[in-house]
Amino acid sequence: MKIAASGLLAAQSGSVASAGFQLMQELLARGHEVDFFSRPCFVPGDIFASQSSFRYVDCDTAGPGYVGTTLWGAGRLARSAVDIADRHAYMRGVTQRILTEQAARNYDVVLFLGQWAYGPVPGVPVVSWVQGPPGTDVRSVLRHRAAIKARCGTSEYARLRAYSLYRSSPLGQPSFTASDMVICGSKDSCRTLADTYGVRMERLRSLPYPVDLAQFCPGMRPVATASYRLLWVGRVVPRKRLDLFLDASRKLCDAGWNLSLDVIGGFPFARGLSSVLSEFPYPERLNYVAHREREQLPDVYRRATVLIQPSEEENFGSSVSEALACGTPVIVGPGNGTRDYVDAGGIMFDKYSSSSVAHALQMLLAGYDQREGDLRADARAAAERHFALDHVADGLESVLAEAIERATSQPRH
């Protein structure tokens, strides 16, 4: 195939960008030609300089936009009017460059990795592999209104509420009709896009992100310790439910379980939520760091007894897939799309309450010392079954081929 592409690529960055990097490498290795459209400050122009079938199209003059950036992390409640205009100018500019190049290059398909398509490309099918439905953090602001007000104050909640209104407006939402087909990380996300945003199910496909199974691997067995090591990794936002992780852990500590807790993740907004850390009644058992380099994460996962991700509306929990790859069992919730891929490598709790999370944790830890080898083997087996690069790339190729076939016979909408 001859592919025009844009989006997120980075060898050692966030999980979505690193997944995009792996997939791009694999597409090139399989003989596909790729023209990649971006700005050097987003994706460097020499990223695949040694690949003759990869061509970088510099879109630095397409507009200064802030693609893929939110301003919550910068402490501002919404994009300024200039930021919004710049972002849309960049998106229009990239789309126009693809259209211009299409006249000479005759692409088979357009692929956006980690992004919604910036705009339609008439005559060429467009596939978007997105990070999930929009509005997950927005809905969590409304759902956890009382907790945000209590911990962050009324004025902070008002700013987040105003930002939520922007993100829920047509100006803040992606163009759902610019994509002929959309890939999500889970079946849950497909259902949300269909039920909430009216995207037709026949245009939706679910695929997990690939994991580098050589980098994220069991390695040497962790040294046995007297305590069970519980791990939480991710952005600390309301829907990720760090509060449930801590409260469930407290319940088991109160019951006499010997636990140690590792929490890794920054507070990009609603920073008052960090008070849940200082309120944990066993501070000597809690270790918090805001960030770990990606290269350090495999060792972090290997040392853990279990990774707990109690997130609501989770499209695909990359920390879950990476933990499984390292042979670490996981606990996830009913609103976590990654549960599609856990298999025997973990447990799903029933509802979003600390009692339910504590019950799942107690089930996993009961007899853990005798079952550790089997639990870790099951976790790794699930990762190999679902997240191997060649398996995911097969799925991506299939979707691209289907989009090309469908484009000749079905209307976009």
C-alpha positions as CSV (number, residue, x, y, z in Angstrom):
1,M,0.0,0.0,0.0
2,K,1.0,3.6,-0.5
3,I,0.0,5.3,2.8
4,A,-0.3,9.0,3.7
5,A,0.1,9.2,7.5
6,S,0.2,11.6,10.4
7,G,-0.1,11.5,14.2
8,L,2.0,10.5,17.1
9,L,5.4,8.6,16.8
10,A,8.2,8.3,19.3
11,A,10.5,5.4,20.1
12,Q,10.6,6.1,23.9
13,S,7.7,8.3,24.8
14,G,4.2,7.8,25.9
15,S,2.6,4.5,25.2
16,V,0.4,5.7,22.3
17,A,3.4,7.4,20.6
18,S,5.7,4.4,21.1
19,A,2.9,2.0,19.8
20,G,2.7,4.2,16.7
21,F,6.5,4.0,16.3
22,Q,6.4,0.2,16.5
23,L,3.6,0.0,14.0
24,M,5.2,2.4,11.5
25,Q,8.4,0.3,11.7
26,E,6.4,-2.8,11.0
27,L,4.5,-1.3,8.1
28,L,7.8,-0.3,6.5
29,A,9.3,-3.7,7.1
30,R,6.3,-5.3,5.3
31,G,7.0,-3.3,2.2
32,H,4.4,-0.5,2.5
33,E,5.4,3.0,1.4
34,V,4.6,5.8,3.8
35,D,4.6,9.6,3.4
36,F,4.4,11.1,6.9
37,F,3.0,14.6,7.4
38,S,4.1,16.5,10.6
39,R,6.0,19.3,12.1
40,P,9.6,18.6,13.4
41,C,8.6,19.8,16.8
42,F,5.9,17.0,16.9
43,V,7.8,14.2,15.1
44,P,11.4,14.8,14.0
45,G,12.0,14.6,10.3
46,D,14.8,12.1,10.6
47,I,12.8,9.6,12.6
48,F,13.1,6.9,9.8
49,A,15.9,8.5,7.8
50,S,17.4,5.1,6.9
51,Q,14.1,3.7,5.5
52,S,13.9,4.4,1.7
53,S,10.2,3.7,1.7
54,F,9.6,6.4,4.3
55,R,9.2,10.0,3.2
56,Y,8.8,12.9,5.6
57,V,6.6,15.8,4.6
58,D,7.5,18.9,6.7
59,C,4.3,20.7,7.6
60,D,6.1,23.4,9.7
61,T,4.4,26.1,7.6
62,A,0.9,24.6,8.0
63,G,0.2,26.6,11.1
64,P,1.7,26.8,14.6
65,G,-1.1,24.7,16.3
66,Y,-1.0,22.7,19.5
67,V,-2.1,19.3,18.2
68,G,-2.6,16.8,20.9
69,T,-2.0,19.2,23.7
70,T,-4.4,20.1,26.5
71,L,-4.0,23.2,28.7
72,W,-5.2,21.6,31.9
73,G,-1.6,20.5,32.6
74,A,-0.4,24.1,32.1
75,G,-3.0,25.3,34.7
76,R,-5.2,27.1,32.3
77,L,-8.9,26.3,32.0
78,A,-9.2,26.3,28.2
79,R,-7.4,27.1,25.0
80,S,-7.2,30.8,24.2
81,A,-8.9,31.9,21.0
82,V,-5.5,32.2,19.4
83,D,-4.6,28.6,20.4
84,I,-7.8,27.3,19.0
85,A,-7.3,29.1,15.7
86,D,-3.7,28.0,15.4
87,R,-4.7,24.3,16.1
88,H,-7.4,24.4,13.4
89,A,-5.0,26.1,11.0
90,Y,-2.5,23.4,11.5
91,M,-5.0,20.7,11.0
92,R,-6.3,22.3,7.8
93,G,-2.8,22.8,6.6
94,V,-1.8,19.2,7.0
95,T,-5.0,18.1,5.3
96,Q,-4.3,20.4,2.4
97,R,-0.7,19.1,2.1
98,I,-2.1,15.6,1.9
99,L,-4.5,16.6,-0.8
100,T,-1.7,18.4,-2.7
101,E,0.6,15.4,-2.5
102,Q,-2.2,13.0,-3.4
103,A,-2.4,14.5,-6.9
104,A,1.2,13.3,-7.6
105,R,1.5,10.3,-5.2
106,N,-1.9,8.6,-5.6
107,Y,-2.2,7.3,-2.1
108,D,-4.2,4.1,-1.4
109,V,-5.2,5.2,2.2
110,V,-4.7,7.9,4.8
111,L,-3.8,6.8,8.3
112,F,-3.9,8.9,11.5
113,L,-2.1,7.3,14.5
114,G,-3.2,8.4,17.9
115,Q,-5.3,11.2,16.4
116,W,-8.7,11.8,14.9
117,A,-8.4,12.7,11.2
118,Y,-7.9,16.4,10.7
119,G,-10.2,16.4,7.8
120,P,-11.6,14.3,4.9
121,V,-9.5,13.5,1.9
122,P,-11.9,13.1,-1.0
123,G,-11.2,10.1,-3.2
124,V,-9.0,8.4,-0.6
125,P,-10.3,6.4,2.4
126,V,-9.2,7.7,5.8
127,V,-8.6,5.6,8.9
128,S,-8.1,7.0,12.4
129,W,-6.6,5.0,15.2
130,V,-7.8,7.1,18.1
131,Q,-7.0,7.1,21.8
132,G,-10.6,6.5,22.6
133,P,-13.9,8.5,22.7
134,P,-13.6,12.1,23.4
135,G,-14.9,13.5,26.7
136,T,-13.8,10.8,29.1
137,D,-12.1,13.3,31.4
138,V,-14.9,15.8,30.8
139,R,-17.5,13.4,32.0
140,S,-15.4,12.5,35.1
141,V,-15.3,16.1,36.1
142,L,-19.1,16.1,36.3
143,R,-19.3,12.6,37.8
144,H,-16.8,13.6,40.6
145,R,-18.0,17.1,41.2
146,A,-18.4,16.7,45.0
147,A,-14.9,15.2,45.4
148,I,-13.2,17.9,43.2
149,K,-14.9,20.7,45.1
150,A,-14.0,19.2,48.4
151,R,-10.3,18.7,47.6
152,C,-9.7,21.5,45.0
153,G,-12.1,24.2,45.9
154,T,-15.1,25.7,44.1
155,S,-13.1,28.0,41.9
156,E,-11.0,25.1,40.5
157,Y,-14.1,23.1,39.9
158,A,-15.6,26.1,38.0
159,R,-12.5,26.3,35.8
160,L,-12.7,22.6,35.0
161,R,-16.4,22.9,34.4
162,A,-15.8,25.7,31.9
163,Y,-13.2,23.6,30.2
164,S,-15.6,20.7,30.1
165,L,-18.2,22.8,28.4
166,Y,-15.6,23.8,25.7
167,R,-14.5,20.2,25.2
168,S,-18.2,19.1,24.9
169,S,-19.0,21.7,22.3
170,P,-18.6,21.2,18.5
171,L,-15.5,23.4,18.6
172,G,-13.8,21.1,21.1
173,Q,-14.8,17.8,19.6
174,P,-13.1,16.0,16.7
175,S,-14.6,15.6,13.2
176,F,-16.3,12.2,13.4
177,T,-17.2,12.2,9.8
178,A,-13.7,12.8,8.5
179,S,-12.8,9.2,9.0
180,D,-14.1,6.3,6.9
181,M,-13.1,3.9,9.6
182,V,-12.1,4.3,13.2
183,I,-9.9,2.0,15.3
184,C,-10.2,2.0,19.1
185,G,-8.3,0.1,21.7
186,S,-11.3,-1.8,23.0
187,K,-14.9,-2.9,22.3
188,D,-16.1,-0.6,25.1
189,S,-14.8,2.4,23.2
190,C,-16.5,1.3,20.0
191,R,-19.8,1.1,21.8
192,T,-19.4,4.5,23.4
193,L,-18.6,6.1,20.0
194,A,-21.7,4.4,18.6
195,D,-24.1,5.1,21.5
196,T,-22.9,8.6,22.5
197,Y,-21.6,10.1,19.3
198,G,-23.6,8.3,16.6
199,V,-20.6,6.8,14.8
200,R,-21.9,3.8,12.9
201,M,-20.8,0.4,14.3
202,E,-19.8,-0.8,10.8
203,R,-17.1,1.9,10.7
204,L,-15.6,0.9,14.1
205,R,-13.0,-1.7,14.8
206,S,-11.1,-2.6,18.1
207,L,-7.4,-3.4,18.2
208,P,-5.1,-3.3,21.2
209,Y,-1.9,-1.3,21.1
210,P,1.2,-3.4,20.6
211,V,3.8,-3.8,23.4
212,D,7.5,-4.2,22.8
213,L,7.6,-7.8,24.3
214,A,11.4,-7.8,24.3
215,Q,11.6,-4.6,26.3
216,F,8.6,-5.4,28.5
217,C,9.4,-8.9,29.6
218,P,9.5,-10.9,32.9
219,G,13.3,-10.9,33.2
220,M,14.7,-12.2,36.5
221,R,12.1,-13.1,39.1
222,P,11.7,-10.5,41.8
223,V,13.5,-11.1,45.0
224,A,11.0,-12.3,47.6
225,T,10.0,-9.8,50.3
226,A,7.9,-9.9,53.4
227,S,5.3,-7.6,51.9
228,Y,3.1,-7.6,48.8
229,R,3.9,-4.7,46.5
230,L,0.9,-3.0,45.0
231,L,1.5,-0.7,41.9
232,W,-0.6,2.2,40.5
233,V,0.7,3.9,37.3
234,G,-1.0,6.7,35.3
235,R,-2.1,10.3,35.1
236,V,-3.8,11.2,38.4
237,V,-7.2,12.5,37.1
238,P,-10.6,11.9,38.6
239,R,-11.6,9.0,36.4
240,K,-8.4,7.0,37.1
241,R,-9.7,6.6,40.7
242,L,-6.5,6.7,42.7
243,D,-8.8,7.2,45.7
244,L,-10.1,3.6,45.2
245,F,-6.7,2.2,45.0
246,L,-5.6,3.8,48.3
247,D,-8.8,3.1,50.2
248,A,-8.9,-0.5,49.2
249,S,-5.2,-0.8,50.2
250,R,-6.0,0.8,53.5
251,K,-8.7,-1.7,54.2
252,L,-6.3,-4.6,53.7
253,C,-3.6,-2.9,55.8
254,D,-6.3,-2.4,58.6
255,A,-7.0,-6.2,58.3
256,G,-3.3,-7.0,58.9
257,W,-2.0,-7.6,55.4
258,N,1.6,-6.6,54.9
259,L,1.5,-4.3,51.9
260,S,3.7,-1.7,50.3
261,L,2.4,0.7,47.7
262,D,4.0,2.4,44.7
263,V,2.2,5.3,43.0
264,I,3.6,6.7,39.8
265,G,1.9,9.6,38.1
266,G,1.6,13.4,37.9
267,F,-1.4,15.6,38.6
268,P,-2.1,17.3,35.3
269,F,-5.2,19.1,36.6
270,A,-7.3,19.2,39.8
271,R,-4.0,19.1,41.7
272,G,-5.8,19.3,45.0
273,L,-6.5,15.6,44.5
274,S,-3.0,14.9,45.7
275,S,-4.3,15.3,49.2
276,V,-5.4,11.6,49.0
277,L,-1.7,10.7,49.3
278,S,-1.1,12.7,52.5
279,E,-4.3,11.3,54.0
280,F,-3.2,7.6,53.6
281,P,-2.9,6.4,57.2
282,Y,0.2,4.2,56.5
283,P,2.7,6.7,55.0
284,E,5.7,4.5,55.7
285,R,4.2,2.0,53.3
286,L,3.5,4.5,50.5
287,N,6.1,5.5,47.9
288,Y,5.0,8.3,45.4
289,V,6.9,9.6,42.4
290,A,5.5,11.8,39.7
291,H,7.3,10.3,36.8
292,R,9.5,7.4,35.7
293,E,11.3,7.3,32.4
294,R,9.9,4.6,30.0
295,E,13.1,2.7,30.1
296,Q,12.7,2.3,33.9
297,L,9.2,0.9,33.8
298,P,9.9,-2.8,33.1
299,D,11.8,-3.1,36.3
300,V,9.0,-1.3,38.1
301,Y,6.4,-3.7,36.8
302,R,8.6,-6.8,37.6
303,R,9.0,-5.8,41.2
304,A,5.3,-5.4,41.7
305,T,3.1,-8.2,43.0
306,V,0.1,-6.8,41.2
307,L,-0.8,-3.7,39.2
308,I,-4.2,-2.2,40.0
309,Q,-6.0,0.1,37.5
310,P,-9.4,1.1,38.9
311,S,-10.1,3.6,36.0
312,E,-13.5,4.4,34.7
313,E,-14.0,4.8,31.0
314,E,-10.6,3.5,30.1
315,N,-10.2,2.9,26.4
316,F,-7.0,0.9,26.7
317,G,-4.8,0.9,29.8
318,S,-1.2,0.8,28.5
319,S,0.1,0.2,32.0
320,V,-2.1,-2.9,32.2
321,S,-0.7,-4.3,28.9
322,E,2.9,-3.5,29.9
323,A,2.5,-5.1,33.3
324,L,1.1,-8.2,31.8
325,A,4.0,-8.3,29.4
326,C,6.4,-8.2,32.4
327,G,4.5,-11.1,33.9
328,T,2.7,-9.1,36.6
329,P,-0.9,-9.9,37.2
330,V,-3.5,-7.0,37.1
331,I,-6.8,-5.9,38.6
332,V,-9.1,-3.8,36.5
333,G,-12.6,-2.5,36.7
334,P,-15.8,-3.1,34.6
335,G,-15.3,0.1,32.7
336,N,-11.8,-0.7,31.6
337,G,-11.7,-1.8,28.0
338,T,-8.3,-3.5,28.6
339,R,-10.3,-6.3,30.4
340,D,-10.8,-7.7,26.8
341,Y,-7.2,-8.8,26.9
342,V,-6.4,-9.8,30.5
343,D,-7.6,-13.4,30.2
344,A,-6.2,-15.4,33.1
345,G,-3.6,-12.8,33.9
346,G,-5.8,-10.9,36.4
347,I,-9.1,-10.2,38.0
348,M,-11.9,-7.7,37.3
349,F,-13.7,-6.2,40.3
350,D,-17.5,-5.8,40.2
351,K,-18.2,-2.2,40.9
352,Y,-16.4,1.1,41.6
353,S,-16.2,0.9,45.3
354,S,-13.2,0.5,47.6
355,S,-14.8,-2.7,49.1
356,S,-15.1,-4.3,45.7
357,V,-11.5,-3.4,44.8
358,A,-10.3,-4.7,48.2
359,H,-12.2,-7.9,47.7
360,A,-10.6,-8.5,44.3
361,L,-7.2,-7.7,45.8
362,Q,-7.7,-10.2,48.6
363,M,-8.8,-12.9,46.2
364,L,-5.6,-12.4,44.2
365,L,-3.3,-12.3,47.2
366,A,-4.9,-15.4,48.9
367,G,-2.5,-18.2,48.3
368,Y,-0.3,-15.9,46.1
369,D,3.0,-17.4,47.3
370,Q,2.0,-20.8,46.1
371,R,0.5,-19.6,42.8
372,E,2.9,-16.9,41.9
373,G,4.6,-18.8,39.1
374,D,1.3,-19.7,37.5
375,L,-0.1,-16.1,37.9
376,R,3.0,-14.6,36.3
377,A,3.0,-17.1,33.5
378,D,-0.7,-16.5,32.8
379,A,0.0,-12.7,32.7
380,R,2.8,-13.1,30.2
381,A,0.8,-15.5,28.0
382,A,-2.1,-12.9,27.8
383,A,0.4,-10.3,26.6
384,E,1.9,-12.6,24.0
385,R,-1.5,-13.6,22.8
386,H,-2.9,-10.1,22.3
387,F,-0.1,-7.5,22.2
388,A,2.6,-9.0,19.9
389,L,3.5,-6.5,17.2
390,D,3.0,-8.9,14.3
391,H,-0.5,-9.8,15.5
392,V,-1.5,-6.1,15.9
393,A,0.0,-5.2,12.6
394,D,-1.9,-7.9,10.9
395,G,-5.1,-6.4,12.3
396,L,-4.1,-2.9,11.2
397,E,-3.4,-4.1,7.6
398,S,-6.8,-5.8,7.6
399,V,-8.5,-2.6,8.6
400,L,-6.6,-0.6,6.0
401,A,-7.5,-3.1,3.3
402,E,-11.1,-3.1,4.3
403,A,-11.3,0.7,4.2
404,I,-9.9,0.7,0.7
405,E,-12.4,-1.9,-0.4
406,R,-15.4,-0.2,1.4
407,A,-14.5,3.2,-0.1
408,T,-15.4,2.0,-3.6
409,S,-18.8,0.7,-2.5
410,Q,-20.2,2.7,0.4
411,P,-20.7,6.4,1.2
412,R,-18.7,7.9,4.0
413,H,-21.6,8.8,6.4
